[in-house]
Amino acid sequence: MHRLLIALIAFASLASAAQVDQSAALRALQQPDAVLIDVRTEQEHAQGALPGATRIETADLAERITGIVPDKGTPVVLYCRSGSRSSAAQDLLREMGYEKVYNAGGYEDLKGITPPR
């Protein structure tokens, strides 16, 4: 019974987590008002980042997002190392009322295909 409960909790958390949608994120970046946010650590960011990205770690996002994206209708594209932290960030921004939030996934997958900003 204990294992079943753990499995159900794990499944529920996966079901609520935002999914990576790289193609939608890349389309959103074509919009002139889109904001690109890197939710990786300072050390990860120092090893390379997408052009035009603003770095805000997921833990600081709720506090800092309104200073960078005051209009909740602005497209916001998020990325991290693998897509997990950007998924959590996407969930948070949606809970805060942001309407157009896209999880682009991981930096390594994006660095060769992201349009210049």
HELIX and SHEET records of a PDB file:
HELIX    1   1 HIS A    2  SER A   16  1                                  15    
HELIX    2   2 GLN A   22  LEU A   29  1                                   8    
HELIX    3   3 GLU A   42  ALA A   46  1                                   5    
HELIX    4   4 THR A   58  ILE A   68  1                                  11    
HELIX    5   5 SER A   84  GLU A   95  1                                  12    
HELIX    6   6 TYR A  107  LEU A  110  1                                   4    
SHEET    1   A 4 THR A  54  ARG A  55  0                                        
SHEET    2   A 4 VAL A  35  ASP A  38  1                                        
SHEET    3   A 4 VAL A  76  CYS A  80  1                                        
SHEET    4   A 4 VAL A 101  GLY A 106  1                                        
END                                                                             
